[in-house]
Amino acid sequence: MRCGLPVVATDCPLGPREIITRGVDGHLVSPGDADGLAAALCDLIRDDTRRRRMGEAAWRNSARYAPGHIAEQHLNLYRDLLRRGPGRRSPGRLQEATHRARTAALDAAHTLRSTARRAMKR
């Protein structure tokens, strides 16, 4: 999704169903349905317009799972756990700043790669 491609995945109870919107940014197929999986992939291969539209939606919707956003959620969770924990300590300012800089750099690199790939497709 972060590369601007629609996803074809198994519709298991947890995971893909929570991330993919059927027919908008990907296809969900029943578990064990090899023919359905093949049909969903062939549908995207045959229909350039649909594949591009769904790929653009996938890229937009993937922002929820950007590395920086997820890292920030983890950091908040760790802070909360440290506040509640037996030692009640918190990460130092330097450690926190390093973590933020690293995740921002990773997110920027990933976004740049995705943008370059989309530009090369056009």
FENRA-V812229 format. One line per field, one symbol per residue. ss: DSSP state (A for helix, B for strand, O for the rest). phi: phi as a letter, one per 20 degrees, with the letter a starting at -180 (. if undefined). burial: I if it has 16 or more other ideal C-beta (glycine too) atoms within 10 Angstrom, else O. A space follows every 10 residues. Layout:
# FENRA-V812229
ss = ???
phi = ???
burial = ???
This chain:
# FENRA-V812229
ss = OOOOOOBBBB OOOOOAAAAO OBOOOBBBBO OOOAAAAAAA AAAAAAOAAA AAAAAAAAAA AAAAAOAAAA AAAAAAAAAA AAAAOOOOOO OOAAAAAAAA AAAAAAAAAA AAAAAAAAAA AO
phi = .femcfddbf eegcogfede egmdcrcdcg gnefffffff ffgfffdgff ffffffffff ffgfdfgfff ffffgfffgf fffeffeldc ffffffffff ffffffffff ffffffffff fe
burial = IIOIIIIIIO IOOOOIOOII OOOOIIIIIO OOOOOIIOOI OOOIOOOOOO OIOIIOIIIO IIOOOIIIOO IOOOOOOOOO OOOOOOOOOO OOOOOOOOIO OOIOOOIOOO IOOIOOOIOO OO
